[in-house]
Amino acid sequence: MQYHEITPDMTIGDLVKSGVYGDFANFIFTDMTPDHWNCPLRDYGFDKVGFVPTLHRMEELAASGKKYVYPIYDEETRLSQWDKAKSYLLHFPGPKADLPYAVVIPGGGFNRQWGLIEGMAIAAELNHHGYTAFVLYYRTKNQPVIPNAIEDMHTAIRFIEAHAGDFQVQKGHYILGGFSAGATLAGEMGSDNLGWRSASLPKPEMIFLGYTAIDMHAFFDTYQAFPAGHPAHDGMGDFLRRIGGPEFTWESLAPYQLVDHMDASYPPVYLTANEDDGTVPFSNSLLMEETCQRLGIPHKCRFGKAGGHSFGLGKGLAVEGWLEDALAFWQSLPS
């Protein structure tokens, strides 16, 4: 097909207004603000995040006229609980039927979701490797939000499992992953208190975590170390209120200290991050790696020295190829 032209000078607003991406356009960046609407694609790393192949895949799907956006809650629930009307799955069908599927969870600090770079780009690449993928858009902004987001994650898996035949995927066989806050959420699927067992769901065959934010203890210490009005105190406070509520304490954050809720039955893990991440300290990924080593959890890592945060596919960085490496790791695991 003849694709819509994409250039580094185009803005996020240009993509949304183009009309060629159908319903996908509503999910490029949720809770849009002028800084992102007017930002040129080059500023996000045009090649690094794979804008062109991702947007081409979105255009292909939109041009088909088929349905690819699904609310995860039924109509009555969406009408009676307004916030649940904001929870969706985007379906990126793979070229082959009856294979395991993948669920991808974008980040955004539990305030919004950067769905193009950390969701749809990953899903499109998974399609390229033969797999059907789903991008989860979960509830954000509430205080606390993470219990709602975890409920959305569980509900999304149930929805896919219930419609596995329609989606032509293998029921009970899936991998799950996310980025930044989305990785915080994805990691909880393996936990002993909030994960697949507590929700009576199939166990993920692998969890992949991009620049994950899991060390609530360190975040809480940072918050306490600086006075009110300091950017570190106030910025961390905004994030922690989305985890532990408006009057958060360590007790309200402790259930989300993932490494305290892991054991040897945790699913295999793939980690990717950069040492120079200025948003989520690299120490979070190291803590996850150390915990996997201590508990004997199969795991693999691809870390880079430079490349920062929100790199998505990470083309041109030292971490480039991490997704292919993660798939190979998954395929090498005993069934």
C-alpha positions in Angstrom: 0.0 0.0 0.0 1.0 3.6 -0.4 1.9 4.9 3.1 1.3 8.4 4.4 4.6 10.3 4.4 6.4 10.4 7.8 9.2 12.9 8.4 11.2 13.9 11.5 9.8 17.4 11.3 6.2 16.2 11.8 4.7 16.6 15.2 2.6 14.3 17.3 -0.3 16.6 16.5 0.4 16.1 12.8 0.1 12.3 13.3 -3.2 12.6 15.2 -4.7 15.0 12.6 -3.6 13.0 9.6 -6.7 10.8 9.7 -4.8 7.7 8.4 -4.4 5.9 11.8 -8.0 5.4 12.6 -8.8 4.7 16.2 -5.1 4.2 16.9 -4.6 8.0 16.8 -6.5 8.4 20.0 -3.8 6.3 21.8 -0.6 7.8 20.5 -0.2 9.8 23.7 -3.0 9.8 26.3 -3.9 12.9 28.3 -2.2 15.0 25.6 -0.6 18.3 26.5 0.7 21.1 24.2 4.3 20.2 24.8 3.9 16.8 23.2 1.2 17.8 20.7 3.7 20.3 19.2 6.8 18.3 19.6 8.6 17.1 16.4 9.2 13.4 16.1 12.9 13.9 15.9 13.0 15.0 19.5 11.9 11.6 20.6 14.5 9.8 18.6 13.0 9.3 15.1 14.9 6.1 14.2 15.6 5.0 17.8 12.0 4.3 18.6 11.0 3.0 15.2 8.5 5.6 14.2 8.3 4.6 10.5 7.6 0.9 10.7 5.3 1.4 13.7 3.2 4.0 11.9 3.1 1.9 8.8 1.7 -1.0 10.7 -0.9 1.2 12.4 -1.9 2.6 9.0 -2.2 -1.0 7.5 -4.5 -2.0 10.3 -6.6 1.2 10.2 -7.0 0.9 6.4 -8.5 -2.6 6.8 -11.6 -1.2 8.4 -11.6 -4.0 11.0 -12.0 -3.5 14.8 -8.7 -3.4 16.7 -9.6 -1.4 19.8 -11.5 -3.1 22.6 -12.8 -1.9 25.9 -11.9 -4.5 28.5 -15.0 -4.0 30.7 -18.6 -4.7 29.7 -20.9 -1.8 28.8 -22.8 -1.8 32.1 -19.5 -1.6 34.1 -18.3 1.3 31.9 -21.6 3.1 32.4 -21.7 2.6 36.2 -18.0 3.1 36.9 -16.9 5.9 34.6 -13.2 5.5 35.2 -13.3 1.9 33.8 -14.4 3.3 30.5 -10.8 4.5 30.0 -9.3 1.0 30.0 -8.7 -0.5 26.5 -6.7 -3.2 24.6 -5.3 -2.4 21.2 -5.1 -5.6 19.1 -2.1 -6.0 16.8 -2.8 -9.4 15.0 0.2 -11.4 14.0 0.6 -13.3 10.7 0.1 -16.7 12.2 -2.7 -18.3 14.2 -2.6 -20.4 17.3 0.6 -19.0 18.8 1.2 -17.5 22.2 0.4 -13.9 22.5 2.1 -10.8 24.1 0.7 -8.0 26.3 2.6 -4.7 26.2 2.1 -2.1 28.9 3.3 1.5 28.2 4.7 3.8 30.9 4.0 7.4 31.8 4.4 7.7 35.6 0.8 6.5 36.2 -0.2 9.9 35.0 -0.6 9.2 31.3 0.7 6.7 28.7 3.3 7.1 26.0 1.6 4.4 23.9 3.3 5.0 20.6 6.9 4.4 21.7 6.4 2.0 24.6 3.3 0.2 23.3 2.4 0.2 19.6 6.1 0.2 18.5 6.7 -3.0 20.5 3.5 -4.6 19.3 4.3 -3.9 15.7 7.8 -5.4 16.1 6.3 -8.5 17.7 4.0 -8.8 14.7 7.1 -8.7 12.5 8.4 -11.7 14.5 5.2 -13.6 14.0 3.3 -12.9 17.3 -0.1 -11.3 18.0 0.3 -8.5 20.6 -2.0 -6.4 22.7 -1.3 -3.0 24.1 -2.9 -2.3 27.5 -4.2 1.2 28.3 -5.0 1.2 32.0 -6.4 3.8 34.3 -4.1 6.6 35.4 -4.1 9.8 37.5 -6.1 8.5 40.5 -4.5 8.5 44.0 -3.8 5.7 44.4 -3.9 4.5 40.8 -1.9 1.3 41.0 -4.7 -0.9 42.5 -6.9 0.2 39.6 -4.1 -0.4 37.0 -3.5 -3.9 38.4 -7.2 -4.7 38.2 -7.1 -3.5 34.6 -4.1 -5.8 33.8 -5.9 -8.8 35.3 -9.1 -7.9 33.5 -7.3 -7.5 30.2 -5.8 -11.0 30.4 -9.2 -12.5 31.3 -10.6 -10.7 28.2 -8.0 -12.1 25.9 -8.4 -15.6 27.3 -12.1 -15.4 27.0 -11.8 -14.4 23.3 -8.7 -16.4 22.4 -10.6 -18.2 19.6 -11.7 -14.9 18.1 -8.1 -13.5 18.4 -6.6 -16.8 17.1 -4.1 -17.0 19.9 -3.2 -19.9 22.2 -5.2 -19.8 25.3 -3.1 -19.8 28.5 0.2 -19.1 26.7 1.5 -15.5 26.9 4.3 -13.2 27.7 3.8 -9.8 29.4 6.0 -6.8 29.7 6.1 -3.0 30.1 8.2 0.1 30.4 8.9 2.4 33.3 5.5 2.6 35.2 4.2 0.0 32.8 7.1 -2.3 33.9 6.1 -1.6 37.5 2.7 -2.9 36.6 3.9 -5.9 34.5 6.3 -7.0 37.3 3.4 -7.3 39.7 1.9 -10.1 37.5 4.5 -12.4 39.0 4.2 -11.3 42.6 2.9 -13.6 45.3 0.4 -11.0 46.6 -1.0 -9.2 43.5 0.0 -11.5 40.6 -1.4 -14.3 38.4 -2.1 -16.6 41.3 -4.1 -14.2 43.4 -6.1 -13.4 40.2 -6.6 -17.0 39.2 -4.9 -16.4 35.8 -2.5 -18.4 33.8 1.1 -17.8 34.7 3.1 -15.6 32.2 5.8 -17.6 30.4 8.1 -14.6 30.6 7.9 -11.0 31.9 10.0 -8.4 30.1 10.8 -5.2 32.0 12.1 -2.0 30.3 13.7 0.5 32.7 11.5 -0.7 35.5 10.5 1.3 38.6 10.2 -1.2 41.4 12.2 0.1 44.4 9.5 1.8 46.5 11.8 1.8 49.5 14.4 3.9 47.6 11.7 6.2 46.2 10.3 6.7 49.7 13.8 7.4 51.1 14.4 10.0 48.4 11.1 11.7 49.2 12.0 11.9 52.9 15.6 13.1 52.3 14.5 16.4 50.7 12.3 19.2 52.2 8.9 20.2 50.8 9.4 22.5 47.9 12.5 20.7 46.6 11.9 19.2 43.1 13.1 15.8 44.2 10.7 15.8 47.2 7.7 17.2 45.2 8.2 15.1 42.1 8.7 11.9 44.0 5.7 12.7 46.1 3.5 13.0 43.0 4.6 9.5 41.9 4.2 7.9 45.3 0.7 9.3 45.8 -0.3 7.4 42.7 1.1 4.2 44.4 0.2 4.6 48.0 -2.6 7.2 48.0 -2.8 10.9 48.9 -1.5 10.4 52.5 0.9 7.6 51.6 3.1 6.0 54.2 5.7 3.2 54.0 2.9 0.8 55.0 0.8 1.8 52.1 3.7 1.5 49.7 5.1 -1.8 51.0 2.7 -4.1 49.1 4.3 -2.8 45.9 7.9 -3.4 46.9 8.1 -6.2 44.3 11.3 -7.9 45.5 9.6 -8.6 48.9 6.9 -10.5 47.1 8.9 -12.7 44.8 9.9 -16.4 45.2 11.5 -19.1 43.0 8.2 -19.6 41.2 8.3 -16.0 39.7 8.2 -16.2 35.9 11.4 -15.9 33.9 12.5 -12.3 33.5 14.1 -10.2 30.8 15.5 -6.8 31.7 16.7 -3.9 29.6 17.7 -0.4 30.8 20.5 2.2 30.5 22.9 3.2 33.2 22.4 6.9 32.5 18.6 6.8 32.9 17.8 10.2 34.4 14.1 9.4 35.2 14.1 5.9 36.8 17.5 5.1 38.5 19.3 2.1 36.9 19.6 0.7 40.4 16.0 -0.5 40.0 16.9 -2.9 37.2 20.0 -4.0 39.2 17.8 -4.8 42.2 15.6 -6.9 40.0 18.6 -8.7 38.5 20.1 -9.4 42.0 16.8 -10.7 43.3 16.4 -13.1 40.3 20.0 -14.3 40.9 19.3 -14.8 44.7 16.0 -16.7 44.1 17.2 -18.8 41.1 14.7 -17.2 38.7 15.7 -17.7 35.0 16.6 -14.2 33.7 18.6 -12.4 31.1 19.6 -8.7 30.8 20.7 -6.3 28.1 21.9 -3.1 29.7 23.6 -0.1 28.0 25.8 2.7 29.4 24.1 5.5 27.5 20.7 6.0 26.0 18.6 7.4 28.8 14.9 6.7 29.5 12.0 5.9 27.2 14.0 4.3 24.4 11.4 1.7 23.4 13.0 -0.5 20.8 16.3 1.4 21.3 17.5 1.2 17.7 21.1 2.6 17.4 21.8 2.2 21.1 23.8 -0.5 22.8 20.6 -2.2 23.8 19.4 -2.5 20.2 18.0 -5.9 19.6 16.8 -6.4 23.1 13.4 -7.6 21.9 14.8 -10.2 19.6 17.1 -11.3 22.4 14.1 -11.5 24.8 12.1 -13.6 22.4 15.1 -16.0 21.9 15.5 -16.2 25.7 11.8 -17.1 26.0 11.9 -19.7 23.3 14.9 -21.3 24.9 13.1 -21.9 28.2 11.9 -25.4 29.1 8.2 -25.8 28.2 
